[in-house]
């Protein structure tokens, strides 16, 4: 998988890919990424990429020409989905991560300030996503959130393929509770069934716990799951 990030803050992207599982994915060739600084395509000596909004209003708007030039610097950019991160996009969910993992590559446009000139979005963006009903200072964190989720669906990213199938949302439910040593922590014991060695009983318990957890914490997901049963 090849990721391209169009951003005003390249360091934010490099930092994330320089540690933990994303670093291992890059080192092993499962993931490749390129960071493109939009300011390098500003066309002016001050590297200015924003301007006042037409019609007035607070803040600044990212201009279309530098972003378009940065996008076109990617060889064969037309082959890839071009993703804009925006509170106005549809909510990104686990199934989107799985679907997007089938792409050859992905281009993320990370906005800032009051947003991006709408003409750029209409001309080049294929998908708009949001990661929730709240506003962040820029598109880098949402882009990295999506990239992380998508990468988990790539062959070779997870050491154990079962890990993905058992994660929250993969089967429409939240993941069951997890426990590890010691068997007793501050008077709280590990559920005996997990120490029984009975694989069927453990699987049944985990499913029951996942159902109860989803029902209690995410009734919306529970109702959706129940309708499919």
HELIX and SHEET records of a PDB file:
HELIX    1   1 UNK A   10  UNK A   17  1                                   8    
HELIX    2   2 UNK A   20  UNK A   28  1                                   9    
HELIX    3   3 UNK A   38  UNK A   41  5                                   4    
HELIX    4   4 UNK A   64  UNK A   72  1                                   9    
HELIX    5   5 UNK A   77  UNK A   79  5                                   3    
HELIX    6   6 UNK A   94  UNK A  100  1                                   7    
HELIX    7   7 UNK A  118  UNK A  124  1                                   7    
HELIX    8   8 UNK A  140  UNK A  151  1                                  12    
HELIX    9   9 UNK A  161  UNK A  165  1                                   5    
HELIX   10  10 UNK A  192  UNK A  195  5                                   4    
HELIX   11  11 UNK A  199  UNK A  217  1                                  19    
HELIX   12  12 UNK A  219  UNK A  228  1                                  10    
SHEET    1   A 5 UNK A  32  UNK A  37  0                                        
SHEET    2   A 5 UNK A   2  UNK A   7  1                                        
SHEET    3   A 5 UNK A 105  UNK A 109  1                                        
SHEET    4   A 5 UNK A  81  UNK A  91  1                                        
SHEET    5   A 5 UNK A 127  UNK A 130  1                                        
SHEET    1   B 2 UNK A  50  UNK A  52  0                                        
SHEET    2   B 2 UNK A  60  UNK A  62 -1                                        
SHEET    1   C 2 UNK A 184  UNK A 185  0                                        
SHEET    2   C 2 UNK A 188  UNK A 189 -1                                        
END                                                                             
